[in-house]
Structure formats: structure tokens, C-alpha cells
Amino acid sequence: LTAAAAAELLEQAGYLAGEIADALKNAYYEAAAAVALILQQIGFLAGEVADALKNAYAATAAAVTQFLKDAGYLIADIATALTNVFASTAAEVTGFFKNVGYSVVEIGGALAAALSKTAEQAAQLLKDVGYSAAEVADALKNAFNMASDAATAAILSALNYSVEELMSALTSVYGTVASGVA
């Protein structure tokens, strides 16, 4: 019996994600990443898997971010799982997402959808983890549907990006510079 088949039988018998993770770890010597994928494939939610990995493997929030991403969970579901299971802050979640390779637009979208952040809050979080003015502008335009370069310029200006960074960002993302910005 494979680990995946055993997990499916346990799930059908009513066992919880954490109990299945323990069984896969102790009887099959499965790694946390493999367990995340198996649990995802048999229908457990991101939060259930995050909790199971935290308890069975003492996995950190940063590690669980990678495991859940690799298992195919949606970024918004991962954001919710990290805040619920690990009490991760929005700043921590932003950093975890950057470190596992999500795009700035994907991160911006998750900050809006899962963590209810405003465009201004998301822009600050993105800047704080090292994104450039152009990258933040890209997230504002595409994750927050900010069609106005002037609105984006106001946010970037409030974040104390330099005039050069601001103008370059607006030109690269919107193709123009808002009148009155330069």
C-alpha cells in the first residue's frame, strides 16, 4: 500500500489531516513536502494541511508556505492558512510569498483578497520587503485595478520613493507620467 493510498483510506475512515500526517511521517517516513501534496490530493484545505505540518513536523510558517505552494494551493488560501495557523502578520506573509517566488502582482492580489489590505497598505508591505517602485506600481495597476497613473503616483509618493523612481515606474507600468507629477 502506497503512502497516498493509505492516506486516502484514512481520510475515508474519518481521520483528520493531522492524524494522517502523523501516520505518513511515522509509518512511511514521508517528508513534509510529500505529505502536503498527498493531503491536498485527497481534498484537505490549505489551513488543515498547514496545521498538520506544523504539528507533525514542527514546520515553520516559511516552510509551510513553500509546501503549500508546491502542492498547488491558491495563494489567497495560503495567506489565510498562514494567518490562522501561525498567526503570521501581513508583513510576514508578504515576505514568505516573495521568498517562494510569487510575483508581485500575485502577492498584491492575495493581500487584497485574503488579508483585506487596501492599495496603500499593500504598497507599503511590498516596499518593506524590497520591491521597487515599478514593481509596486505593477501590483497596484494589476492587483488593485488602479487604471489611473495619478492615483498610483500619489501612493508611491507617500511611500517616499524618489521622483526618479516614481517617474520611471509610471512610465514602465502605464506608459505615461501623470500630469502634475513631474
C-alpha positions, 0 to 999 in steps of 0.5 A: 500500500502506497503512502497516498493510498493509505492516506486516502483510506484514512481520510475515508475512515474519518481521520483528520489531516493531522492524524494522517500526517502523523501516520505518513511521517511515522509509518512511511517516513514521508517528508513534509513536502510529500505529505502536503501534496498527498493531503491536498490530493485527497481534498484537505484545505490549505489551513488543515494541511498547514496545521498538520505540518506544523504539528507533525513536523514542527514546520515553520510558517516559511516552510509551510508556505513553500509546501503549500505552494508546491502542492498547488494551493491558491495563494489567497488560501495560503495567506489565510492558512498562514494567518490562522495557523501561525498567526503570521502578520501581513508583513510576514506573509508578504515576505514568505510569498516573495521568498517562494517566488510569487510575483508581485502582482500575485502577492498584491492580489492575495493581500487584497483578497485574503488579508483585506489590505487596501492599495496603500497598505499593500504598497507599503508591505511590498516596499518593506520587503524590497520591491521597487517602485515599478514593481509596486506600481505593477501590483497596484495597476494589476492587483488593485485595478488602479487604471489611473497613473495619478492615483498610483503616483500619489501612493508611491509618493507617500511611500517616499520613493524618489521622483526618479523612481516614481517617474520611471515606474509610471512610465514602465507600468502605464506608459505615461507620467501623470500630469502634475507629477513631474 
